[in-house]
Amino acid sequence: MSAASTLDRSLLAAVRLGVRHPRAVLGTWLLLAVLCAWVVVRGAGAAFGTDIERSDGSESVRANAMLRAHLPSASEPDRPNEVLVLHAPALTVDDPAYAAAANAIAERLQALGTDVVAGGRSYFLDGDASLVSADRHTTLVPLILVDPQRNARVLRDAVREATPADSPLTVTPVGPASVGLAYQELANSDLRAELRIGLPAAVLVLLWVFGSVVAAALPLLVAAVSIAVALALAVLVAQFTPVYFLVVNMVLMMGLAVGIDYALFMLVRYREERRAGASVEAAVERSGARAGHAVLFSGATVVVALLGLLLVPTNIFRGLAAGAMAAVLVAVLASLTLLPALLRLLGDRVDALRLPLPRGFGGGGNGDNSDHGGAGIAGRAATAAVRRPWLALVVSVSLLGLLAAPALHMRIGFAGIETLPPQLDTRQAFDRLQAHFRIGLVAEAVVVVHTEPGAEPTAQAAAVDAALLRLRGALATDNGFLVELTRERRSPDGRLVVLNVPLPGESEGEAALQAITRLRTALVPQAFADVPAEALVTGTSAGYLDFFSLTRQFAPLVVALVLGLSFVLLAWAFRSIVVPLKAAALNLLSVGAAYGALVLVFQFGVGASWLGLQQVPIIEAWIPLFLFTVLYGLSMDYHVFLLTRVREHYDRSGDNASAVVQAIGSTAGVITGAAMIMVAVFAGFAAGELVMFQQIGFGLAVAVLLDATLVRLLLVPALMTVLGDKNWYAPRWLGGEPQKVRDRAP
């Protein structure tokens, strides 16, 4: 038995399970969804973090390993790692009311105990004038926060309790942990924005496609179940390994997009079969065998594309990829089992609660969906492309190429605190910190000097001390470092010396990144020339630079793996080597256009304010590679669904041009609806306030929109017309037949 027939049998068995045991299948899925929802509610709050973990051999990773090995107490803070920014626009620190409010906050912090706040400083305790701004309206309270990742929320809540609404002061914690907490809370707020925009829009599109409340509800149910199960899996995985907090938003986005689309494809095919006279059972099985085949290979292509990200040794890519893969796999499984069970139970009641829409409104779902290839805008566009294929090719490729051109100017980086909404307390406090103080709390360079055993210890120590003295002298002439706040530590075994050098600004800022680059490429090598020790630079900013290098290093491997695996998968699905090559070329064009649109809007600011997006100088470092894998997989949804119909018509008629026009006309409604749903979901993602969400949502929405219009209506029919019967060429080892054109039934 061939692998293809085995797959078809397994696919049909999954569908028949829902048809023959609908109540058992439905009950199992609902019980699983409820259990998973309980896991998410109980565990999601503390499961995910903001730390970026890497397991590569970069300089920062090696330096951090040395710190853990020789300075295990380095995890326990012995100097301020958070700061309270106290500000009173109507008072100065000399006013008694200011002092009274500050003392109330100090008492509340003392009540937390030394296992939360281990120490701190204050102008009101020691009279340190450096903690007061020149206008005397702002003062700082540096704190030593124990276990910052766990206690940042405790500190923030305690400060809020000690600062009533009528207090003359605004008090805001600022530091790495507090900023991370602000990002997490903003991500949760953006999550609600996604639901407020994407979900209602998806409902409207489903009602437009089906014209029935019950039919529109089924894809939403499949998506909800997919999201619940995938999120529960992410929560469980987070108990054993660090999972980046953006996985929640990513699972929601992917679950809504593919869960609704896959169920939409199946449901539309079921209604077609019923209109053709098939019984309920036969209609469900046929929709599973035909549309289910497209769903299976679409989902497999998305998963294959995301697999490449698992190669990159960082929790950002691996966590986001695993979460998205889980959402896709559950959506495929639910579409092939849960949806057939629902259709078997509902029968023709799937069209209950119909809306009073005009006949044929919405095209593919609620009205006629016959193979009238020339009907509608899609059919007319496809017919025009088939009649003048070379003109259509030149025009569409030129448009996509022009849109992709700005991608040549893409600059990657990380969005810092300065990209947070201006009205956010954390952003305002950070701005005051930067405007009035040189404290270097948020950004820091850590120079780790390691000496190997064997050499004469005294001579080694003297050489290292002399090198550190030279380094301090060089740092003093560089405005990128706060040399006056430099601190030196030594390990108990004497083999490790650590120099902490605070930096002005934020860790993600260009100034900090350039300072680290100078430190690594010039200052440290010059100071430690001919010294028998290894000097490495780590810290948050250094980690960002190493992340950029990691992304560039693995990008070619990920792209090659995605292209190779998807080629094999599509060649197997369509028994053609031309189809996957053509799909790869078209998808790369769509991805390039999405990159160009990102740069055009976010870096150049073209239309950014009109779209409600924020202009920034960089594209988030993880987005280009992640966007490539997701887009490559998602764009296959329409491509596989469309080509499945083209192949059906081609096998019946043998007329390639007619098959293309008929397939595009017959799938116009469902593909347009599916694309509109994805665009709506991604637009909701882009409606958030975090720049990273705006960029990923906008990029996905643009690519899907281009893929479902320009690519589907012009490029695909034109290219398939030019290639003719060669579209379906396959060598004998792939199941191809020796003659150029096979005999077909009339």
Secondary structure, 3 states (H helix, E strand, C coil): CCHHHHHHHHHHHHHHHHHHCHHHHHHHHHHHHHHHHHHHHHHHHHHCECCCCECCCCHHHHHHHHHHHHCHHHHCCCCCCEEEEEECCCCCCCCHHHHHHHHHHHHHHHHCCCCCEEEECCHHHHCCHHHECCCCCEEEEEEEECCHHHHHHHHHHHHHHCCCCCCCCEEEEECHHHHHHHHHHHHHHHHHHHHHHHHHHHHHHHHHHHCEHHHHHHHHHHHHHHHHHHHHHHHHHHCCCCCECCHHHHHHHHHHHHHHHHHHHHHHHHHHHHHCCCCHHHHHHHHHHHHHHHHHHHHHHHHHHHHHHHHCCEHHHHHHHHHHHHHHHHHHHHHHHHHHHHHHHHHHHHHCCECCCCCCCCCCCCCCCCCCCCCHHHHHHHHHHHHCHHHHHHHHHHHHHHHHHHHHHCCEECCCHHHCCCCCHHHHHHHHHHHHCCCCCCEEEEEEEECCCCCCHHHHHHHHHHHHHHHHHHHHCCCCCCHHHCEEEECCCCCEEEEEEEECCCCCCHHHHHHHHHHHHHHHHHHCCCCCCEEEEECHHHHHHHHHHHHHHHHHHHHHHHHHHHHHHHHHHHCCCHHHHHHHHHHHHHHHHHHHHHHHHHHCCCCHHHHCCCCCCCEECCHHHHHHHHHHHHHHHHHHHHHHHHHHHHHHHCCHHHHHHHHHHHHHHHHHHHHHHHHHHHHHHHCCCCHHHHHHHHHHHHHHHHHHHHHHHHHHHHHHHHHHHHHHCCCHHHCCCCCCCCCCCC
